[in-house]
Amino acid sequence: LSLLMALSGSLLHLVLDILPRDDFVRYANTCFDAFGDRVKKWITFDEPNDYAGLGYATNQNPPGRCTSAIELYGICFDGDSGTEPYIVGHNLLLAHAEAAHIYRTIYQVSHWHLI
């Protein structure tokens, strides 16, 4: 959290946007490859609104970033509740789309399971 709080500008954009999405897609691909023959139904994210909204708008979940004037669930030291939840939500959707595309084009052909 302290590292995230120290970041600003384009570096913060890199941490919130690009790195987690790419990491998730690699992770999903690894899971599809390793367990795809045994798992019949896949899900990419459970309750993504919790990650985006509760972690980046209201300080209810980690990393606890929100606008400093919001003190419903504790004091926020850094963040922007007006933009960060949308950035995170956008990237959750992109990560889901990329992982689902990988599954459908590479693995579903041979396993005939669902994502």
N, C-alpha and C positions, 0 to 999 in steps of 0.2 A: 504494500500500500504506500509506503513512504517513497518508493521509486516512482510509482504512478503519480503521486502528488508532486514530485519534482519535475516531471516532464511537462513540456508545453509545446504549443504550436504543432508543427509537422511531425515531431517525434511522438507526441500524444496521439495524433491521427494514426501513426504507424501502429502503436500499441492497441488502440481501440478498434482499428479497422482491419488492417492487412494481416498481421501476424496471427491473431487468434483464428481467423477464417482459414488461412492456409494450413495451420496446425490441425484444425478440426478435420479438414478434408483429408489430410494424410492419415490421421487417426482412424477415420471412418473407412478409408480404403484398406487399411491394415486389418481392421475388424472384419470387413466383408471378406477379405482374402482368407483370414485365419478361421473364421467361424461360419462362413456363408453356407456351408453344406449342412450345418446343424440348426441354424436359426431360421425360422420360417417367417417371422414378422419383425421388421426393423422399425425403429423410431429414432429420429435424429436428436430432437430436443424435447424434453418434457417441460411444459409450462414456460416457454420463452419469455412471457411477460414478467415472470419473477426475476429473471436475469436482468432484463432491461429496465423495467420500471422500479422494482424494489431495490436494485443495486445501484442505479444511477439517477434516481429521481427522489427517493424518500429516505434513504439511509437505513432501510430495514434489513437488507442483505449486503454481503460483501460485494464490491469493495467499498460501499458506503459513500459514494460520491453524490453530492447534490448541491443545489444553490445554498449558500450560507444562511439565507434568511429562513429556510425551512428547518424547523426544529421539532417536528412531530415525533420523531423517533431518535432524537439525539442531535447534537450539533454537527453539522457538516463543515469540514475545513476547506474543501475544494470541490469543484465540479460545477456543472451547469445543467440544472434539471430541465431546462427548456430545449436543450439540443442533444445531450449525451444519451438519454434513453432511446431517442430515435436513431442515432448513429449505431448504437449497439443492436437495436431491433432490426435495423436494415441489414446489418452484417450477419445476424443470426439467420435471417431469411436467405441471404446469399449463400451462407455455408450449408444450409439445408438443401438449397437448390443444387449446389455443386455435388454434394454427397449423393443426393437422390439421382442425379444424372449419371454419376459414376456407377452406382448400383444398377440402374436400369440398362445402361449400355454395355457393361462388362460382366456383371455377375448374374443378373436376373435371367439372362438367356440360358445359362446352364443350370441354375438352381430353381427357377420358377417360384420364388418366394415373393413376399410383398415388402415394400417400404412405404 
